[in-house]
């Protein structure tokens, strides 16, 4: 064809070599290919809004990270766990700046070729940072949950004497899987506006190792919350009066009082745990259920024929709509994880004690 109906573009190599995937009769689907399968600008606008939200989260997290880096007693256990989580969520969020202005510089190596770590250095750097930030966020929040559970439910300070080993072990786990993904050359663009692990190896190198930290932590946190609810009911009900009748009852009462004191001190960490695990669960459900949906060869051919006939992206999108992931769900999943830095900031930065510590510091 002498001209290609938009959004299709001319194949720069046609007809000298065989057309690549996404090309037909001298016309190619521009990179990223998936964007052209949906109504015009829907994914562009939705995913870019998520990238901007992620970048804003990153800026907010810089303030919190500096606070935990500079202020006294913020790098000691148990605040050390929050310090590491703050650093990880900051990295996870700041990668939004790679795509906040020109997302195609990360997504695509050329007009028709998606990025990999081999053909786009920016993709390799951004993807590696996102993998490290993802692992760090999940691992350190999981350890915060574990510490809360042991302290609240069992009344133990198990991590106090082991926090150095916990710190070393946590970072080894995070760095190891980041290095493995990079060493295997599996960092590339697949979804939204950011590079991550390739779909082919995403389960083995990314989601399953994250699940090892997140799913047990989610179960422990449910256990902790149920325990706190039960104790709270007893404190305000008959249980506490009955306990006063014996020395055993006095011991139980003291234990329940201690639990409620822990809740008052640690509710921020508990709220963060609920927010992050809920967001990750939603993202993973979407990823496992929807992300691998692809139109059949026959549907792709029908869509390409529609596009070549110049019927337009909005009309032709209806052909593939039943066989591709819902764009509403995709954008929602990306947005939910993009605002986690902002959620973290609201929970830990907007507190009077932090302001007072800064005043004392100066």
C-alpha positions as CSV (number, residue, x, y, z in Angstrom):
1,X,0.0,0.0,0.0
2,X,1.2,3.5,-0.8
3,X,-0.3,4.9,2.4
4,X,-1.4,3.3,5.6
5,X,-4.6,4.3,7.4
6,X,-3.8,5.6,11.0
7,X,-2.7,4.4,13.4
8,X,-0.9,2.0,11.1
9,X,2.4,3.2,9.8
10,X,4.6,2.3,6.8
11,X,6.9,-0.7,7.3
12,X,10.4,1.0,6.9
13,X,11.8,-2.3,5.6
14,X,9.0,-3.2,3.1
15,X,9.4,-4.9,0.7
16,X,13.1,-5.7,1.1
17,X,12.6,-8.2,3.9
18,X,9.8,-10.3,5.2
19,X,7.4,-8.3,7.4
20,X,7.7,-8.7,11.2
21,X,4.8,-9.5,13.6
22,X,2.2,-6.8,13.5
23,X,2.9,-5.9,9.8
24,X,0.9,-6.7,6.7
25,X,1.1,-5.5,3.1
26,X,3.7,-2.9,4.0
27,X,1.7,-1.4,7.0
28,X,2.7,-2.0,10.6
29,X,0.9,-1.6,13.9
30,X,3.0,1.0,15.8
31,X,4.7,0.2,19.1
32,X,3.3,-0.5,21.6
33,X,1.1,-2.9,19.6
34,X,-1.5,-3.5,22.3
35,X,-2.5,0.2,22.4
36,X,-3.9,0.0,18.8
37,X,-6.3,-2.9,19.8
38,X,-8.3,-0.6,22.1
39,X,-10.4,2.6,21.4
40,X,-8.2,5.5,20.5
41,X,-6.1,7.0,23.3
42,X,-7.8,4.9,26.0
43,X,-4.6,3.1,27.1
44,X,-2.4,6.1,26.4
45,X,-4.4,8.4,28.8
46,X,-5.1,5.7,31.5
47,X,-1.5,4.3,31.8
48,X,0.1,7.8,31.6
49,X,-2.1,9.0,34.4
50,X,-0.9,6.0,36.4
51,X,2.8,6.9,35.6
52,X,2.2,10.4,36.8
53,X,0.6,9.2,40.0
54,X,3.6,6.9,40.5
55,X,6.0,9.8,40.0
56,X,4.1,11.9,42.5
57,X,4.3,9.1,44.9
58,X,8.0,9.0,44.4
59,X,8.4,12.7,45.2
60,X,6.4,12.3,48.4
61,X,8.4,9.2,49.4
62,X,11.7,11.2,49.0
63,X,10.6,13.4,52.0
64,X,9.7,10.3,54.1
65,X,13.0,8.6,53.2
66,X,15.1,11.6,54.1
67,X,13.1,11.8,57.4
68,X,14.0,8.2,58.3
69,X,17.6,8.7,57.0
70,X,18.3,11.9,59.0
71,X,16.2,11.9,62.1
72,X,17.5,10.0,65.2
73,X,16.2,6.6,66.2
74,X,14.6,6.0,62.8
75,X,17.2,3.5,61.7
76,X,16.9,1.2,64.7
77,X,14.6,-1.8,65.0
78,X,11.6,-1.8,64.6
79,X,11.8,1.5,62.7
80,X,14.5,0.0,60.6
81,X,12.0,-2.2,58.9
82,X,9.9,0.9,58.0
83,X,13.1,2.6,56.8
84,X,13.8,-0.2,54.4
85,X,10.2,-0.3,53.2
86,X,10.3,3.4,52.7
87,X,13.4,3.1,50.5
88,X,11.9,0.3,48.5
89,X,8.6,2.0,47.9
90,X,10.5,5.2,46.9
91,X,12.4,3.3,44.2
92,X,9.3,1.5,43.1
93,X,7.5,4.9,42.7
94,X,10.4,7.0,41.3
95,X,10.6,4.8,38.2
96,X,7.4,6.7,37.1
97,X,9.7,9.5,36.0
98,X,11.2,7.3,33.3
99,X,7.8,7.5,31.5
100,X,6.2,10.6,32.9
101,X,7.2,12.8,30.0
102,X,8.0,10.5,27.0
103,X,6.8,6.9,27.7
104,X,7.8,5.7,24.2
105,X,11.4,6.1,25.1
106,X,11.0,3.2,27.5
107,X,8.3,1.2,25.7
108,X,9.8,1.1,22.2
109,X,13.2,0.6,20.6
110,X,11.8,1.8,17.2
111,X,8.5,2.7,15.7
112,X,7.5,-1.0,15.5
113,X,9.8,-2.8,17.9
114,X,9.1,-3.1,21.7
115,X,12.0,-2.5,24.1
116,X,14.1,-5.1,25.7
117,X,17.2,-4.6,27.9
118,X,19.3,-5.4,24.8
119,X,17.9,-2.8,22.4
120,X,17.0,-0.1,24.9
121,X,19.3,0.7,27.8
122,X,16.7,2.9,29.5
123,X,14.3,0.0,29.6
124,X,17.0,-2.2,31.2
125,X,17.8,0.3,33.9
126,X,14.2,1.2,34.6
127,X,13.0,-2.4,34.6
128,X,15.8,-3.5,37.0
129,X,15.0,-0.7,39.4
130,X,11.3,-1.6,39.3
131,X,12.1,-5.3,40.0
132,X,14.3,-4.3,43.0
133,X,11.7,-1.8,44.3
134,X,8.9,-4.4,43.9
135,X,10.8,-7.1,45.8
136,X,11.9,-4.6,48.5
137,X,8.4,-3.3,49.0
138,X,6.9,-6.7,49.4
139,X,9.6,-8.3,51.5
140,X,10.0,-5.4,54.0
141,X,6.3,-5.0,54.4
142,X,5.9,-8.7,54.9
143,X,8.6,-8.5,57.6
144,X,6.7,-5.6,59.3
145,X,3.6,-7.8,59.3
146,X,5.6,-10.7,60.8
147,X,7.1,-8.5,63.5
148,X,3.6,-7.1,64.4
149,X,2.2,-10.6,64.5
150,X,4.9,-12.1,66.8
151,X,4.8,-9.0,69.1
152,X,1.0,-8.7,69.2
153,X,-0.3,-12.3,69.2
154,X,2.6,-14.1,71.0
155,X,4.0,-11.2,73.1
156,X,7.5,-11.9,71.9
157,X,10.3,-9.6,70.7
158,X,11.8,-12.3,68.4
159,X,13.4,-9.8,65.9
160,X,15.0,-7.6,68.5
161,X,18.2,-9.7,68.8
162,X,18.0,-10.9,65.2
163,X,17.3,-7.7,63.3
164,X,20.8,-7.6,61.7
165,X,20.3,-11.1,60.2
166,X,16.8,-10.3,59.2
167,X,18.1,-7.2,57.4
168,X,20.9,-9.0,55.6
169,X,18.6,-11.9,54.6
170,X,15.8,-9.6,53.4
171,X,18.2,-7.7,51.1
172,X,19.9,-10.8,49.8
173,X,16.5,-12.2,48.8
174,X,15.5,-8.9,47.0
175,X,18.8,-8.4,45.2
176,X,19.2,-12.1,44.2
177,X,16.0,-12.3,42.2
178,X,16.7,-8.9,40.7
179,X,20.1,-10.0,39.5
180,X,18.7,-13.3,38.2
181,X,16.2,-11.6,36.0
182,X,18.8,-9.2,34.7
183,X,21.4,-11.9,34.2
184,X,18.9,-14.0,32.2
185,X,18.2,-11.1,30.0
186,X,14.5,-11.1,30.8
187,X,13.9,-7.4,31.5
188,X,11.7,-6.0,28.7
189,X,8.5,-4.0,28.0
190,X,5.3,-6.0,28.3
191,X,2.5,-4.0,29.9
192,X,1.4,-0.4,30.7
193,X,4.3,2.1,30.3
194,X,7.1,0.3,32.2
195,X,9.6,-2.5,31.6
196,X,9.6,-5.5,33.9
197,X,10.2,-9.2,33.7
198,X,9.1,-10.9,30.4
199,X,5.7,-12.6,30.4
200,X,7.4,-15.9,29.6
201,X,9.4,-15.9,32.9
202,X,7.4,-13.5,35.0
203,X,5.9,-16.2,37.2
204,X,9.1,-18.0,38.0
205,X,11.3,-14.9,38.3
206,X,8.9,-12.4,39.7
207,X,5.4,-13.4,40.9
208,X,6.1,-16.7,42.6
209,X,9.1,-15.3,44.6
210,X,7.0,-12.3,45.6
211,X,4.2,-14.7,46.6
212,X,6.5,-16.5,49.0
213,X,6.7,-13.2,51.0
214,X,3.3,-11.7,50.4
215,X,0.8,-14.6,50.8
216,X,2.0,-15.9,54.2
217,X,2.2,-12.3,55.4
218,X,-1.4,-11.7,54.3
219,X,-2.5,-14.8,56.2
220,X,-0.5,-13.7,59.3
221,X,-2.0,-10.2,59.1
222,X,-5.6,-11.6,59.0
223,X,-4.7,-13.7,62.0
224,X,-3.4,-10.7,63.8
225,X,-6.4,-8.5,63.0
226,X,-8.9,-11.3,64.1
227,X,-6.9,-11.7,67.4
228,X,-7.0,-7.9,68.0
229,X,-10.8,-7.8,67.3
230,X,-11.4,-10.7,69.7
231,X,-9.3,-9.0,72.4
232,X,-11.0,-5.7,71.9
233,X,-14.4,-7.3,72.4
234,X,-13.2,-9.0,75.6
235,X,-11.8,-5.7,76.9
236,X,-15.2,-4.0,76.5
237,X,-17.3,-7.0,77.4
238,X,-17.8,-9.5,80.1
239,X,-14.5,-11.3,79.7
240,X,-12.6,-8.6,81.4
241,X,-14.9,-8.5,84.5
242,X,-14.7,-12.2,84.8
243,X,-10.9,-12.2,84.6
244,X,-10.7,-9.9,87.6
245,X,-11.9,-12.8,89.9
246,X,-8.6,-14.5,89.9
247,X,-4.8,-14.0,89.6
248,X,-5.0,-15.7,86.2
249,X,-7.6,-13.2,85.2
250,X,-5.3,-10.4,86.3
251,X,-2.6,-11.8,84.0
252,X,-5.0,-12.0,81.1
253,X,-6.2,-8.5,81.7
254,X,-2.6,-7.3,81.7
255,X,-2.0,-9.1,78.4
256,X,-5.1,-7.6,76.8
257,X,-4.1,-4.2,77.9
258,X,-0.6,-4.7,76.4
259,X,-2.2,-5.8,73.1
260,X,-4.4,-2.7,72.9
261,X,-1.3,-0.6,73.7
262,X,0.5,-2.2,70.8
263,X,-2.4,-1.5,68.5
264,X,-2.3,2.2,69.5
265,X,1.4,2.4,68.7
266,X,1.4,0.3,65.6
267,X,-1.8,1.0,63.8
268,X,0.0,2.9,61.1
269,X,2.1,-0.1,60.2
270,X,-1.0,-2.3,60.3
271,X,-3.0,0.0,58.0
272,X,-0.1,0.1,55.6
273,X,0.0,-3.7,55.6
274,X,-3.7,-3.9,54.7
275,X,-3.4,-1.3,51.9
276,X,-0.3,-2.8,50.3
277,X,-1.4,-6.5,50.5
278,X,-4.9,-5.6,49.1
279,X,-3.4,-3.7,46.2
280,X,-1.0,-6.6,45.4
281,X,-3.8,-9.1,45.6
282,X,-5.9,-7.1,43.1
283,X,-2.9,-6.7,40.7
284,X,-2.0,-10.4,40.9
285,X,-5.6,-11.5,40.3
286,X,-5.7,-9.3,37.2
287,X,-2.4,-10.5,36.0
288,X,-3.2,-14.2,36.4
289,X,-6.7,-13.9,35.0
290,X,-6.4,-11.3,32.2
291,X,-2.9,-10.4,31.2
292,X,-2.2,-13.4,28.9
293,X,-5.4,-13.0,26.9
294,X,-4.6,-12.5,23.2
295,X,-6.8,-12.5,20.1
296,X,-6.7,-15.6,18.0
297,X,-5.0,-15.6,14.6
298,X,-8.3,-15.4,12.9
299,X,-9.4,-12.4,15.0
300,X,-6.1,-10.7,14.4
301,X,-6.5,-11.1,10.7
302,X,-10.0,-9.7,10.8
303,X,-8.8,-6.8,12.9
304,X,-5.9,-6.0,10.5
305,X,-8.3,-6.2,7.5
306,X,-10.6,-3.8,9.2
307,X,-7.7,-1.4,9.9
308,X,-6.4,-1.6,6.3
309,X,-9.9,-0.8,5.1
310,X,-9.6,2.5,7.0
311,X,-12.6,1.9,9.3
312,X,-10.7,3.4,12.2
313,X,-9.3,2.2,15.5
314,X,-12.5,2.7,17.5
315,X,-14.6,0.6,15.1
316,X,-12.0,-2.2,14.7
317,X,-11.4,-2.4,18.5
318,X,-14.8,-4.0,18.8
319,X,-13.6,-7.0,16.8
320,X,-10.9,-8.0,19.3
321,X,-12.7,-6.7,22.4
322,X,-14.0,-10.1,23.6
323,X,-10.5,-11.6,23.4
324,X,-8.3,-9.0,25.0
325,X,-8.1,-7.9,28.7
326,X,-10.6,-5.2,29.8
327,X,-8.9,-1.8,29.6
328,X,-10.8,-0.6,32.6
329,X,-9.3,-3.5,34.7
330,X,-5.8,-2.9,33.3
331,X,-5.8,0.8,34.1
332,X,-7.3,0.1,37.6
333,X,-4.7,-2.5,38.4
334,X,-1.9,-0.2,37.3
335,X,-3.3,2.8,39.2
336,X,-3.8,0.8,42.4
337,X,-0.1,-0.1,42.7
338,X,1.0,3.4,41.4
339,X,-0.6,5.2,44.3
340,X,0.9,3.0,47.0
341,X,3.7,5.5,47.6
342,X,1.1,8.2,48.3
343,X,-0.7,5.9,50.7
344,X,2.5,5.1,52.5
345,X,3.2,8.9,52.7
346,X,-0.3,9.7,54.1
347,X,0.0,6.9,56.8
348,X,3.6,7.7,58.0
349,X,4.4,11.3,57.0
350,X,1.2,13.0,58.0
351,X,1.7,12.7,61.8
352,X,2.4,15.3,64.4
353,X,5.3,13.4,65.9
354,X,7.3,13.5,62.7
355,X,6.9,17.3,62.5
356,X,8.0,17.7,66.1
357,X,11.1,15.5,65.4
358,X,12.1,17.8,62.5
359,X,11.6,20.9,64.8
360,X,13.9,19.3,67.4
361,X,16.4,18.4,64.7
362,X,16.8,22.0,63.6
